[in-house]
Amino acid sequence: MKETISIKQREAENMMRTGDQIRFVTDILRKQIDLGRQIETRANIIIAISGATLTFSLNSLRSGNSPEIFSMAITAALAILFSLMALKPPKILSTKHQRQSVFYHTAIASKTSEEYIDTLKKASESLDDVLSQYGLEIYNVTKYSVLYKKRFAHLAITVLTLGFVVSLFLVLFRFF
């Protein structure tokens, strides 16, 4: 009787440990996805600021051609371009040498529902198989999405800031 309880206890502990491992990798994946969303929010803010700056600059250029307004318009346009690339990195960057996990949308879309169910069953035969699929998805989301989004958003912020600084120096140079 005592041996039966210990076997049941071990089975319960193993199930809890497995659940903890799945929650652990799910949390890592969720963290990377949330980071990507934060970067997208920043990119949208940069687009709004750059759009307003570009509109102001283009309206100001109609009344007269000044180098500081022209530099501001160019850098605002570039910041918008890089922000858009942060929202949707070019496909050539995000799919180069990428192995797809069972989570990836093309892995789902390219199969019938029965084929995808079979793929899921095969991928979930053991905890190692499940963790491998999670690991592959975490790697893909981080390397082929989040890192490129972060680089382009940072580039957009840098270009916009540089445009403000250059324009400020041109204005100061004109007056002094």
Backbone as CSV, one residue per row, in Angstrom:
resi,resn,N_x,N_y,N_z,CA_x,CA_y,CA_z,C_x,C_y,C_z
1,MET,0.817,-1.190,0.000,0.000,0.000,0.000,0.864,1.257,0.000
2,LYS,1.888,1.216,0.849,2.792,2.353,0.932,3.531,2.570,-0.395
3,GLU,3.883,1.450,-1.063,4.575,1.529,-2.342,3.663,2.121,-3.414
4,THR,2.383,1.819,-3.390,1.416,2.349,-4.346,1.280,3.851,-4.186
5,ILE,1.262,4.323,-2.971,1.157,5.758,-2.721,2.396,6.481,-3.236
6,SER,3.545,5.907,-3.001,4.763,6.566,-3.463,4.838,6.589,-4.991
7,ILE,4.349,5.568,-5.672,4.327,5.562,-7.137,3.378,6.644,-7.630
8,LYS,2.203,6.750,-7.006,1.237,7.779,-7.390,1.798,9.174,-7.092
9,GLN,2.493,9.297,-5.977,3.099,10.582,-5.640,4.168,10.953,-6.659
10,ARG,4.995,9.973,-7.057,6.029,10.239,-8.060,5.416,10.630,-9.398
11,GLU,4.334,9.945,-9.793,3.659,10.287,-11.036,3.114,11.718,-10.980
12,ALA,2.526,12.071,-9.845,1.993,13.435,-9.674,3.122,14.455,-9.701
13,GLU,4.232,14.136,-9.047,5.372,15.053,-9.051,5.929,15.219,-10.454
14,ASN,6.021,14.117,-11.211,6.508,14.195,-12.593,5.579,15.049,-13.449
15,MET,4.273,14.884,-13.259,3.315,15.686,-14.018,3.452,17.166,-13.665
16,MET,3.658,17.458,-12.365,3.846,18.844,-11.947,5.133,19.407,-12.527
17,ARG,6.193,18.605,-12.530,7.466,19.046,-13.087,7.325,19.318,-14.584
18,THR,6.613,18.440,-15.286,6.377,18.630,-16.718,5.583,19.907,-16.955
19,GLY,4.545,20.127,-16.152,3.754,21.345,-16.275,4.591,22.580,-16.023
20,ASP,5.488,22.507,-15.043,6.380,23.632,-14.756,7.305,23.909,-15.929
21,GLN,7.809,22.861,-16.553,8.701,23.042,-17.700,7.958,23.682,-18.880
22,ILE,6.732,23.225,-19.118,5.938,23.790,-20.210,5.615,25.255,-19.908
23,ARG,5.244,25.566,-18.681,4.970,26.955,-18.306,6.225,27.819,-18.462
24,PHE,7.366,27.264,-18.106,8.631,27.995,-18.210,8.901,28.408,-19.657
25,VAL,8.834,27.461,-20.583,9.119,27.805,-21.985,7.996,28.660,-22.578
26,THR,6.762,28.454,-22.128,5.663,29.298,-22.590,5.879,30.739,-22.151
27,ASP,6.351,30.921,-20.919,6.640,32.271,-20.427,7.764,32.931,-21.214
28,ILE,8.783,32.168,-21.577,9.874,32.732,-22.389,9.336,33.168,-23.749
29,LEU,8.533,32.318,-24.378,7.951,32.657,-25.675,7.058,33.889,-25.553
30,ARG,6.243,33.932,-24.531,5.349,35.073,-24.313,6.156,36.361,-24.097
31,LYS,7.272,36.248,-23.373,8.119,37.420,-23.131,8.670,37.972,-24.443
32,GLN,9.111,37.103,-25.333,9.643,37.546,-26.618,8.550,38.175,-27.483
33,ILE,7.360,37.584,-27.465,6.245,38.135,-28.234,5.861,39.503,-27.678
34,ASP,5.821,39.634,-26.348,5.517,40.931,-25.717,6.574,41.970,-26.049
35,LEU,7.834,41.571,-26.073,8.908,42.491,-26.445,8.707,42.993,-27.875
36,GLY,8.331,42.086,-28.773,8.038,42.482,-30.150,6.899,43.486,-30.215
37,ARG,5.871,43.293,-29.387,4.740,44.235,-29.352,5.169,45.600,-28.814
38,GLN,6.027,45.610,-27.808,6.524,46.890,-27.280,7.296,47.652,-28.355
39,ILE,8.111,46.931,-29.107,8.874,47.563,-30.185,7.926,48.109,-31.249
40,GLU,6.872,47.362,-31.558,5.886,47.832,-32.533,5.184,49.097,-32.039
41,THR,4.913,49.173,-30.740,4.298,50.373,-30.172,5.232,51.568,-30.330
42,ARG,6.512,51.358,-30.033,7.492,52.443,-30.224,7.551,52.873,-31.682
43,ALA,7.546,51.896,-32.576,7.603,52.219,-34.006,6.381,53.036,-34.422
44,ASN,5.215,52.696,-33.898,4.012,53.472,-34.218,4.105,54.898,-33.688
45,ILE,4.681,55.066,-32.512,4.870,56.411,-31.956,5.843,57.203,-32.826
46,ILE,6.914,56.560,-33.258,7.896,57.226,-34.126,7.241,57.622,-35.451
47,ILE,6.380,56.747,-35.983,5.680,57.073,-37.229,4.806,58.311,-37.032
48,ALA,4.112,58.387,-35.903,3.243,59.541,-35.644,4.063,60.827,-35.524
49,ILE,5.137,60.783,-34.755,5.984,61.978,-34.583,6.633,62.359,-35.909
50,SER,7.144,61.375,-36.611,7.807,61.644,-37.898,6.811,62.147,-38.936
51,GLY,5.615,61.589,-38.919,4.584,62.043,-39.859,4.212,63.494,-39.634
52,ALA,4.051,63.853,-38.357,3.745,65.248,-38.040,4.913,66.155,-38.437
53,THR,6.128,65.708,-38.160,7.318,66.491,-38.511,7.439,66.637,-40.020
54,LEU,7.185,65.563,-40.753,7.263,65.601,-42.213,6.203,66.545,-42.784
55,THR,4.995,66.476,-42.249,3.919,67.365,-42.711,4.283,68.824,-42.462
56,PHE,4.757,69.116,-41.254,5.181,70.478,-40.928,6.317,70.922,-41.851
57,SER,7.279,70.042,-42.062,8.441,70.389,-42.897,8.037,70.656,-44.340
58,LEU,7.183,69.798,-44.886,6.766,69.984,-46.278,5.955,71.262,-46.443
59,ASN,5.100,71.571,-45.469,4.347,72.827,-45.535,5.276,74.029,-45.429
60,SER,6.298,73.914,-44.594,7.260,75.016,-44.451,8.119,75.179,-45.694
61,LEU,8.410,74.089,-46.382,9.221,74.172,-47.597,8.483,74.884,-48.727
62,ARG,7.163,74.882,-48.700,6.389,75.582,-49.733,6.633,77.088,-49.679
63,SER,6.778,77.594,-48.461,6.956,79.043,-48.320,8.397,79.489,-48.563
64,GLY,9.334,78.595,-48.434,10.727,78.959,-48.666,11.631,77.760,-48.473
65,ASN,12.711,77.743,-49.202,13.631,76.606,-49.154,14.728,76.886,-48.131
66,SER,14.697,76.147,-47.005,15.740,76.326,-45.999,16.368,74.970,-45.696
67,PRO,17.684,74.937,-45.497,18.368,73.655,-45.299,17.920,72.915,-44.033
68,GLU,17.596,73.661,-42.976,17.201,72.977,-41.738,15.844,72.290,-41.892
69,ILE,14.927,72.919,-42.596,13.614,72.300,-42.824,13.757,71.120,-43.782
70,PHE,14.601,71.279,-44.800,14.826,70.205,-45.761,15.450,68.984,-45.069
71,SER,16.446,69.209,-44.203,17.078,68.082,-43.494,16.083,67.403,-42.559
72,MET,15.202,68.201,-41.954,14.196,67.631,-41.072,13.210,66.769,-41.861
73,ALA,12.826,67.233,-43.040,11.892,66.473,-43.882,12.511,65.144,-44.316
74,ILE,13.775,65.184,-44.716,14.456,63.960,-45.164,14.583,62.960,-44.020
75,THR,15.019,63.419,-42.865,15.201,62.486,-41.744,13.863,61.975,-41.218
76,ALA,12.815,62.797,-41.267,11.484,62.324,-40.852,10.988,61.236,-41.800
77,ALA,11.209,61.423,-43.098,10.807,60.411,-44.081,11.583,59.111,-43.867
78,LEU,12.886,59.225,-43.599,13.693,58.029,-43.328,13.247,57.335,-42.039
79,ALA,12.909,58.120,-41.016,12.434,57.537,-39.757,11.129,56.778,-39.976
80,ILE,10.252,57.313,-40.813,9.010,56.598,-41.135,9.328,55.291,-41.842
81,LEU,10.233,55.336,-42.795,10.611,54.132,-43.532,11.168,53.057,-42.587
82,PHE,12.102,53.434,-41.716,12.686,52.464,-40.790,11.667,51.966,-39.769
83,SER,10.742,52.823,-39.370,9.690,52.391,-38.439,8.765,51.377,-39.097
84,LEU,8.453,51.609,-40.360,7.629,50.633,-41.084,8.362,49.297,-41.203
85,MET,9.674,49.371,-41.391,10.464,48.134,-41.454,10.532,47.457,-40.084
86,ALA,10.430,48.238,-39.010,10.380,47.654,-37.665,9.050,46.931,-37.461
87,LEU,7.993,47.475,-38.029,6.690,46.817,-37.913,6.632,45.531,-38.727
88,LYS,7.227,45.576,-39.893,7.231,44.405,-40.778,8.607,44.297,-41.418
89,PRO,9.547,43.587,-40.750,10.886,43.449,-41.330,10.819,42.816,-42.724
90,PRO,11.712,43.214,-43.611,11.716,42.628,-44.951,11.799,41.103,-44.881
91,LYS,11.024,40.462,-45.715,10.921,39.000,-45.683,12.271,38.318,-45.887
92,ILE,13.124,38.919,-46.684,14.430,38.316,-46.947,15.252,38.192,-45.662
93,LEU,15.040,39.107,-44.711,15.761,39.035,-43.441,15.141,38.027,-42.488
94,SER,13.826,37.915,-42.526,13.146,37.122,-41.512,12.966,35.650,-41.864
95,THR,13.250,35.250,-43.083,13.058,33.843,-43.428,14.331,33.155,-43.893
96,LYS,15.444,33.835,-43.819,16.702,33.260,-44.280,17.130,32.129,-43.337
97,HIS,17.256,30.921,-43.842,17.728,29.746,-43.097,16.850,29.395,-41.897
98,GLN,15.594,29.732,-41.952,14.718,29.519,-40.804,14.019,28.163,-40.880
99,ARG,14.233,27.345,-39.855,13.461,26.104,-39.703,12.155,26.456,-39.009
100,GLN,11.070,25.893,-39.466,9.782,26.245,-38.909,9.337,25.254,-37.838
101,SER,8.780,25.804,-36.763,8.200,24.966,-35.721,6.744,24.676,-36.082
102,VAL,6.107,23.826,-35.299,4.700,23.520,-35.558,3.795,24.702,-35.204
103,PHE,4.340,25.721,-34.530,3.572,26.910,-34.175,3.451,27.885,-35.345
104,TYR,4.345,27.791,-36.302,4.445,28.784,-37.370,3.252,28.679,-38.309
105,HIS,2.725,29.818,-38.732,1.487,29.842,-39.512,1.583,29.106,-40.838
106,THR,2.740,29.128,-41.500,2.821,28.401,-42.774,2.849,26.894,-42.553
107,ALA,3.351,26.464,-41.382,3.303,25.034,-41.065,1.858,24.588,-40.891
108,ILE,1.038,25.483,-40.408,-0.385,25.174,-40.229,-1.116,25.287,-41.558
109,ALA,-0.902,26.372,-42.280,-1.644,26.655,-43.508,-1.314,25.688,-44.645
110,SER,-0.112,25.121,-44.619,0.302,24.257,-45.728,-0.235,22.831,-45.606
111,LYS,-0.989,22.540,-44.548,-1.481,21.180,-44.324,-2.988,21.170,-44.170
112,THR,-3.553,19.999,-44.381,-4.970,19.830,-44.048,-5.075,19.735,-42.527
113,SER,-6.274,19.841,-42.022,-6.437,19.781,-40.566,-5.979,18.423,-40.023
114,GLU,-6.246,17.351,-40.758,-5.818,16.019,-40.314,-4.295,15.899,-40.303
115,GLU,-3.651,16.440,-41.339,-2.188,16.397,-41.394,-1.575,17.203,-40.255
116,TYR,-2.171,18.362,-39.962,-1.632,19.186,-38.883,-1.843,18.515,-37.527
117,ILE,-2.970,17.887,-37.345,-3.218,17.150,-36.090,-2.190,16.040,-35.925
118,ASP,-1.893,15.326,-37.011,-0.853,14.283,-36.955,0.515,14.880,-36.622
119,THR,0.820,16.042,-37.203,2.084,16.721,-36.914,2.163,17.104,-35.441
120,LEU,1.061,17.612,-34.896,1.025,17.971,-33.476,1.191,16.742,-32.589
121,LYS,0.530,15.661,-32.952,0.659,14.429,-32.162,2.102,13.943,-32.158
122,LYS,2.724,13.968,-33.330,4.113,13.525,-33.429,5.041,14.438,-32.625
123,ALA,4.785,15.755,-32.691,5.641,16.718,-31.990,5.431,16.686,-30.483
124,SER,4.340,16.090,-30.031,4.063,16.071,-28.589,4.149,14.670,-27.998
125,GLU,4.855,13.769,-28.675,4.993,12.404,-28.166,5.775,12.348,-26.859
126,SER,6.744,13.226,-26.720,7.522,13.238,-25.481,7.752,14.686,-25.064
127,LEU,8.140,14.857,-23.826,8.433,16.197,-23.328,9.586,16.816,-24.103
128,ASP,10.576,16.024,-24.464,11.702,16.548,-25.247,11.245,17.081,-26.601
129,ASP,10.303,16.376,-27.242,9.787,16.851,-28.527,9.045,18.176,-28.364
130,VAL,8.254,18.295,-27.311,7.511,19.527,-27.054,8.482,20.675,-26.775
131,LEU,9.457,20.417,-25.909,10.440,21.449,-25.580,11.256,21.850,-26.804
132,SER,11.541,20.898,-27.687,12.270,21.211,-28.926,11.463,22.154,-29.811
133,GLN,10.169,21.902,-29.923,9.313,22.778,-30.735,9.213,24.174,-30.112
134,TYR,9.064,24.218,-28.797,9.042,25.516,-28.116,10.380,26.243,-28.308
135,GLY,11.466,25.522,-28.135,12.791,26.128,-28.308,12.976,26.678,-29.706
136,LEU,12.536,25.929,-30.700,12.645,26.378,-32.088,11.801,27.634,-32.307
137,GLU,10.601,27.664,-31.744,9.736,28.844,-31.908,10.302,30.054,-31.184
138,ILE,10.818,29.866,-29.980,11.432,30.973,-29.241,12.622,31.525,-30.030
139,TYR,13.436,30.640,-30.553,14.595,31.046,-31.352,14.146,31.835,-32.590
140,ASN,13.154,31.320,-33.312,12.680,31.988,-34.526,12.075,33.356,-34.228
141,VAL,11.239,33.433,-33.195,10.609,34.707,-32.854,11.672,35.732,-32.469
142,THR,12.648,35.298,-31.691,13.682,36.221,-31.231,14.611,36.623,-32.367
143,LYS,15.184,35.638,-33.046,16.206,35.932,-34.047,15.646,36.552,-35.322
144,TYR,14.527,36.044,-35.800,14.036,36.478,-37.103,12.940,37.527,-37.036
145,SER,12.521,37.915,-35.843,11.493,38.942,-35.736,11.909,40.034,-34.752
146,VAL,12.022,39.683,-33.485,12.258,40.693,-32.440,13.567,41.454,-32.660
147,LEU,14.629,40.750,-32.961,15.918,41.434,-33.128,15.915,42.388,-34.316
148,TYR,15.291,42.000,-35.429,15.219,42.905,-36.580,14.321,44.094,-36.277
149,LYS,13.195,43.836,-35.606,12.303,44.935,-35.228,13.045,45.923,-34.333
150,LYS,13.798,45.394,-33.379,14.534,46.250,-32.454,15.566,47.093,-33.198
151,ARG,16.287,46.488,-34.126,17.309,47.218,-34.885,16.696,48.338,-35.717
152,PHE,15.596,48.031,-36.418,14.982,49.050,-37.262,14.346,50.162,-36.428
153,ALA,13.733,49.823,-35.300,13.151,50.852,-34.428,14.257,51.746,-33.871
154,HIS,15.354,51.139,-33.468,16.485,51.920,-32.956,17.051,52.826,-34.053
155,LEU,17.142,52.311,-35.250,17.626,53.110,-36.375,16.690,54.279,-36.653
156,ALA,15.379,54.040,-36.563,14.405,55.117,-36.785,14.550,56.212,-35.735
157,ILE,14.696,55.815,-34.472,14.873,56.795,-33.396,16.166,57.585,-33.605
158,THR,17.226,56.879,-33.975,18.519,57.533,-34.195,18.446,58.534,-35.336
159,VAL,17.834,58.145,-36.445,17.724,59.034,-37.603,16.883,60.255,-37.260
160,LEU,15.763,60.049,-36.579,14.903,61.176,-36.223,15.620,62.129,-35.264
161,THR,16.298,61.580,-34.273,17.053,62.406,-33.327,18.164,63.165,-34.041
162,LEU,18.862,62.466,-34.912,19.922,63.114,-35.685,19.363,64.253,-36.534
163,GLY,18.193,64.038,-37.118,17.553,65.090,-37.915,17.225,66.317,-37.081
164,PHE,16.710,66.092,-35.873,16.425,67.229,-34.985,17.707,67.973,-34.618
165,VAL,18.755,67.221,-34.300,20.027,67.842,-33.896,20.639,68.617,-35.059
166,VAL,20.681,68.038,-36.234,21.247,68.724,-37.401,20.443,69.982,-37.716
167,SER,19.133,69.864,-37.677,18.289,71.038,-37.955,18.505,72.130,-36.917
168,LEU,18.634,71.732,-35.658,18.890,72.702,-34.596,20.217,73.418,-34.824
169,PHE,21.259,72.662,-35.172,22.561,73.281,-35.449,22.495,74.214,-36.663
170,LEU,21.746,73.833,-37.675,21.608,74.698,-38.848,20.879,75.989,-38.497
171,VAL,19.863,75.890,-37.643,19.154,77.098,-37.203,20.085,77.974,-36.369
172,LEU,20.812,77.365,-35.432,21.743,78.116,-34.599,22.855,78.735,-35.434
173,PHE,23.345,78.001,-36.421,24.408,78.498,-37.292,23.926,79.713,-38.087
174,ARG,22.667,79.698,-38.485,22.101,80.795,-39.258,22.034,82.077,-38.422
175,PHE,21.722,81.922,-37.127,21.571,83.098,-36.276,22.877,83.559,-35.645
176,PHE,23.885,82.760,-35.626,25.137,83.168,-34.964,26.275,83.235,-35.918
